[in-house]
């Protein structure tokens, strides 16, 4: 009986946490807790000091970011760029397997120096050595399998360069939360991109992100109703049938 108290206490604490959100819209995650905010507020130390030139500030045609011809694409820690997600995947797989086999065997001794006839006299009616035994066997197997999958997702999200790797590759991270009534839709994007793959519009498509991690989900009343209860999930794991 005493061993059940810890489980009951944990269940009660979980229930209290869920009861706090009754009648309230789900709260947003604090922006300051993400890696994007940390990357923008702490630029980090440069690998090597950048040389300065006296004529750079006075020229109208420099390559600086504020110049008319400057490159405004993201390239260092804390910069922001846009990730374009346009997923339209469709896959259809169909397999069919068939196997069939049949066999028949029979053996008898109709004549062998009169021995079968002598044996037949002592056998019951209908039995004889002419057809000592006969077997028939057959097997049939059919297998069919099919997979049909279709996914379509079109999104745009702003991400932040959180780290510049030694080889020049940029590690990006971004999140977006949209609340409609009592449901929050969450979009999270992470991965690695090359600076040269970023377009002049400071955008990059999802298929150019190495190690891409794209998550699109939600939390709130609708998501909560769609999930089975904790007890049912535990029962599904523990019950063998």
CORLIN-V914346 format. One line per field, one symbol per residue. ss: DSSP state (H for helix, E for strand, C for the rest). A space follows every 50 residues. Layout:
ss=???
This chain:
ss=CCHHHHHHHHHHHHHHHHHCCCCCCCCCCCHHHCHHHHHHHCCCCCCCCC CCCCCCCCCCCCCCCCCCCCCCCCCCCCCEEEEEEEEEEEEEEEEEEEEE EEEEEEECCCCCCCHHHHHHHCCCCCCCCCCCEEEEEEEEEEEEEEEEEE EEEEEEEEEEEEEECCCCCEEEEEEEEEEECCEEEEEEEEEEECHHHCCC CCEEEHHHCEEEEEEEEEEEHHHHHHCCCHHHHHHHHHCCC
